[in-house]
Each structure stands twice: as C-alpha cells, then as structure tokens.
C-alpha cells in the first residue's frame, strides 16, 4: 500500500513542589464562570502508567493555584475512546478536563465510528510536553549505525520484525513514520501489551528491534544491553547527547514524539480556559517540577497557549490521519 508523502514531521507520550504565584491566576478566578465543584481531570489510560503519573503530578500543583482541587479520574476502554467521550459529553463549565496524548490525534482514523469529534468537541488548553523515541536493536543485529540499519532492512524486505508497545500506540506510529521516511522499508509489526512486555524479547533477540519512548529506552542503551541507533528529536537531546538524531543521519524531516496535552470540552468559558492554561504553565515552570518532567524524558513546553496547542493538534491530525489510513492501522 502506498503511503502518502507527509513532508516535514513532528509527532507521534511529570513532579511535586509548591506553587508560589497564585496571584497570576486569581484575577481570572473571580469570574462567575468558574465552576463551584471540584474539577475532574479524566485520564483515558490506566493508573500508574506513563500518562497517568504526569497527569497526577500536574493536577497536584494546579490544585494549589486554582480555587478548586483537581481530582484525577482514570477512565479506560476502547483505547482512549471511553474516557475521551466522558469529557466530550461532560459539563461545559470547566469542571471536567481531559489529559491525553497523541492518541487523541488518531482516533478518527483508527475507529470506523466515534461518539465524539476530536477537534469540534474539545478546546486544547495547553501542550504540556513531548517525549521522543529511540531506536534500539539487539546487540547481535548486523548494524552498528542507522545507515547500516536502513541498508540491512532494504536488502532484506519483510525478513525482520519490530516490536511495539501496542497496536496503534505512539511507538507503533513512530515506527511506521520512520519506515516511510527512510524510503518505504518493509518490516513486520509485532505488538505487545506495553514496552515492559516487548523489551525482554528484544533483549533475547526474538524480535531484533524496537522504537521505544526515551524514558524506558535510555537505561537499556546506557547499560549496553541494547544498541541505540538514533533519537527522534530535531536536534540532539540534552537527555542523551551521545545519541545522534535520525535527521543528522540522513532521514530528512523525521521527528517523532508522544505528547501530553490538557483539553476542556468545547464551549467552556474563555476565562476558565485561560485560568487553567496559566495554572499548567505555572506548574511546569517550577524547577522541581521541571526536574521531575525530565525524569520522564519529557521536553517541557513552558509557554503553551490555547491557540498554540490547538495549532499543534491540527498539525498532528493532518499528519497522522493519512498515515494511519494508508498503513491500515486499526486500534486493537
């Protein structure tokens, strides 16, 4: 199946400390539009996972700045559909928020029908940050550089398998994007239930390669258990300056991230949107919080606006929907 030419890419998803500047937010809170009840932040992922933990850390800090406490609620099922739909059909007063990832940008393409529209039914509030992916290969794989890796795959179409943390997830998407950007390489997809299930098979060589989020990939790369061939950032990451980017190794325009974003239901009053946005930005700019975000390998966006977050979401949907459809990726 021919995958369309997507051109330039930026993809494909964290602390506790006191917030010292509630005065930045209080004026907006005087607006009668602010909800009187506690705010529920719905996370459409399992508790304790790489999306839930950052959401809880941010919710704790934001609660110190906003009039009402933010309570995280995990609502899983059908990928992210069930939890997302709860917010899409929730109140329009700001008493319910959504904390989601790149999954929000691909739901329309992955599901034949949806009970919500990811653009029309939501207002992006703030982009929290991006987490890059790293290509890891088993130490016995016959390639020590990205150029050798690409050559090996090109010379052996369909011979090799790659692992992912799940069908239709950020890692799967990042890999498919790379295979396209590198010239239409043919590799077989083997989905697992999370990276923790996939990595043992990569270590053993049963499956020779995986693109994984940096937080879980770096320990294997630094210990020498697996070989890192490239990272998906535009420039070398301060998290791992020793790992060259895909771009500098010849894969033009390849950037891949899983990202975290806070949403409200469309129709939520603008003063509430602005107040929550300021709370997010204030939280991620606390040094202790930034340090925690860094421990999740997250590149923090410290000055996101609702407008810039909305533009980012639209750009993601514009890239991922055609790729998902062309590659025939379905949730599962």
N, C-alpha and C positions, 0 to 999 in steps of 0.2 A: 504494500500500500504506500502510495506516495504521500510524504509528509510535506506540508507547505513550507515555504521559505519564511522563517519568522524574523530574520534580521537580528538586530541588537537585542540582548536579553538581560533582564534582571529578574530573577524568580521570586522558583519553586517555590520549625518552626520551631526578675528574676529575682529579694533582699529585704531586710528589715532594718529600719532605722527611723529615728524621729523626724517628722516633717516640721520645719521651723518657720514656715511662712504662710500660715493660713490666711493672712490678710490679703494675699494675692487672689484668694478665691471668695472670701466672704461677701464682697460687694454684689457679685452675681447671685449669691445665695439669698440675698434679701428679696429677690424676685418671687412673687407669689407662685410662679410656675414650678418651683422646686417641690418635689414630692414630699409628703409628710411621713411616709413609711420607710423602713429600711430598704436599701437598694439591693436587688438580687443581680449578681453577675453570673450568667449562665456560661458554663464551660462545656461544650459538647464532646468532651474527651474524658477518659477515666481519671479518677482521683489518683494523685501521686505521680502522674506522668509528666512528660516534658512540656506540656502546655498548661496543665493544672497548677504545677508548682509556681511558675512565674505569675500566673493569674492571682494566686493567693497572696503572694508577696506584694504585688501591686495593690491588691484590694486592701491589705492591712495598712499600707501607707496612705492610700487615698482616703481611707476612713478617718484618718487623723485630720484631714483638711476639709472634708465635706460635712454638711450638717448631720447626715445620717450615715450609719455604718453600712459598709458594703459586705454582703454575705455571698460567698461563692457557692454555686449550686451546680453539681455535675449532672448533666442530662445526656446520656449516651444512647446510641441506637441508630441503625441505618446510616453508618458513617457519622456525619455531623448533622444529619437531616432533622432528627427528633429535637435535639437541643436548640438548633437554629430556629426551627419552626415555633418553639415555645416563645421565643423573643419576637418573632415576626407577628405573632398573634397576641402579644402582650400589651400592656398599657403604653400609652404614648406620652407619659409624664416623666420619663427618666427613671422610674423605679425599677426598671429591668434593663440590663446591659448584656451584651454578648462579647465574650473573649474568644476569638477564633484565629485561624491560621490560613495558609494558602488554600486549605480545603474549601474555604468559602468561595474562592475564585473558580473552582472546577465543578461545583455541584450540578450546575445546569447541564454541563456536557456529560457527566457521568451517570445521571439518572434520567430515565425516559420522561418522567413527570416529577414535578416538585410542588409542594404545597406553599411555596414562597418564591419570591424573586430576589436573588442576592443583591441586586442593585436597588430596585424600586422600593423594597420593603425595609431597607436599612440605611442609616446615616453613619458613615465612618466617623469616629470621634478622634482617634489618634493611632498612628502606627507606632508601636512600642519598639520594635527592633527586628533585625534579620539574623538568621543563623545560617552560615554557609555549610556546604557539604564537602567532603573529602573523599577522593577515590582511593580505596585500599585494595591491595591484591595480596594473595598468598605469597609467601616468600619463595615458593618454588615456581611461581608463574614466570614464563620466559620473557620478561620485560622489566627493565630497570628504569626506564624513562617513559614519559607519556607518549613520545613519538614511537618508541618501540612497542608500546601497548597498542596504539592505534594500528600500527603496521601488522601486528600479530592478529588482531581481530579482522583486519581487512583481508589478510591472506587465508583466513580460516572462517569464512562466513557460516554462522549457525553452529559452530563447534563448541563454543563456550557458553556457560551460564553466568548470570549475575543474580545476586541475592538482593532483596529489598525488605524493608520493614513492613510491607503490606501493599496489596494491590490498590493502586490509585492514590497512595500516600505521597508525601513530599519527596521522599527518596526515590520512589519509582518514577515520578515525574522528572526529577533532576537527571536521572539516568537516561530516560528516553530523549530528553532535550540534548544531552551530550552526544548520544548516538547519532542524532540528526545533525548536530552542529559539526561533528567530526567527519561527516561525509556519508551518512546513511549506513552505519555499521549494523551488522546483524548479530545479535546476542540474545540468548533465551532468558526470559524472566522467570525467576523462582521466588515467589512471595512467601514471607514468613509472618508470624504474628509478633512483630517488633524486632528491633535490632538485636536485642539480647538473645533471641532465638536464632537469628541468622548468623551472628558472628562466630559461634563455635564451628559451624560448617565451613566458613571462610578460613578459619584458623587451621582446620584439618585438611583443607584443600578439596573438600567435597564439592563446594562451589568456590571458584577461584577469585571472585571479585565482588565488591560492594561499594556503592556510593553511600556514605553514612553522614549524619549530621556531625559537625565538628566536635561537639561535647563528648560524644561516645566514641568517635574515631581517634581522637588525639592520643588517648592513653595507649592504644594498640600501636600507633605509629611511633610514639616516643620510646616505647619499650622494645621496639624492634620485632614485635610479634607479627606485625603485618607491615607491608611496604606502602607508604603514601606516595602517590604519583602526581597529585595535583589538588589544589583547592579552588573553589568556585567563585572566589572574590574577584573584583575588578583589579585590585592591587593586592600585593602580599598582605596578609592579615597580621596585625600585631600579636594575635593569639598564637600564630605559628609562622613566623617569618622565614623559617627554614624550608617551608613547603612552597614550591613555585605555583603560580596560578595557571589555570588552563589557558588563559589568554596569552600569557607570555610564552607558552609552549606551543602556540600556533593554532589554538582553537578559537578563532576570532569571535568576539562578542559574547562568549559564554560566561554568564553569571548565573548562579543558582543559589537560592536561599529558601528556607522556610521562614515565614514571618509571623509576627503576632500583632493583632490589631484589636482595639476596642470599638464596638459598634453600639448604637442605640437603634430603637425602632424608628423608622421614618415618621415624621410628624411630631417628634419630640421637640419641645420649645427650644429655640436657639440659645436662650440664656443658660439652660441646663446643659446643652451640648458644650458650650464654651466653658462652663464651670468644670465639667468632667474632664475636658481636654486639658485645662490648666492643672487639674489635680494629677493627671497622668504625667505631664511634663515635669511638674514639680517633684514627683516621686522619683522618676528615673534620673533626675539630676542630683539627687543626694549621693555623695561619694560612696557611702556604704552600700547603697542600692546598686550603683553602677558596678561596684566590685562583685556583688552577687550576680548581676546580669552577666558579667564577664565570665564567671564560673560556669555559666550555661553556654558559653561561646557565642553570646549574643552581641551583635553590633547595635548598640542602642541608638535610637533616633530621639534626640533630646529636645527637638523643637518642632514636632509634628503639629499640624493644624488640621481641622476637619477637612479643609479644602485640599491640602496636600495628601492626606490619607485617602480621600475619595479619588483623586487623580491616580494615585498609586494602585488602588484597587482596580480601576478601569483598565489600567495598562496591563495588569496581571491577567484579568479576564480576557483581554484581547489576545494575549499570547497563549494562555493555557487552553482555552476552549477549542481553538482549531487543532492544537496538538493532540489533545485528548481524543477528539473525534476522529482525526486522521489515523491515530495509532490504535483506535478501537478499544481504549481503556475504559473499563467499567468498574464501578465500586464492587467490592466483594471481600 
